[in-house]
Amino acid sequence: MKNEATAIDEVTMTDMLKNIFEHEEKMQKYMETQAVAIKEKDTVIERLFTESKKQKEEFATKLANMKVTAPAPDLSVAKEAITAGLAGITKSMSTDFVAIRETINRGPAPITRKLQLFSDAKTPEQYKAVLSWIVFGLIGLVTSVGTIMLIWHYMNLTHVR
């Protein structure tokens, strides 16, 4: 088989070129319409941006010029409550001061000392502790006396001749 070149006739070639040129023209028109639409959108965006900037500046000036005035509050109720509370405090403090003055005038109470085995608040633990010391003390005393007597007896037995 030979490499045969496919022959394109003149009519087919002109139709193909015509289609390409038509497509190219359509593309050019589409791109132009898109460029015009983009320019219109850019102008709209720029206009909106300048308007928002202008509104922001107007709001800032309005905010700077804004002044809020409020009526003076009525504090008479609070003043009456504070006055009544202070009167009650001074009354109770005066009675407290009278009690303190009387205590000072009476003088100090004498200190009484007494020997107690247990404190005033008697608890079972205290009884147990004291009684165990007494029992251990007696056991120790008996052991000590018994040891001394044994030693004495031993000494008497070894030295008697």
Buried (B, 14 or more C-beta within 10 A) or exposed (E): EEEEEEEEEEEEEEEEEEEEEEEEEEEEEEEEEEEEEEEEEEEEEEEEEEEEEEEEEEEEEEEEEEEEEEEEEEEEEEEEEEEEEEEEEEEEEEEEEEEEEEEEEEEEEEEEEEEEEEEEEEEEEEEEEEEEEEEEEEEEEEEEEEEEEEEEEEEEEEEEE
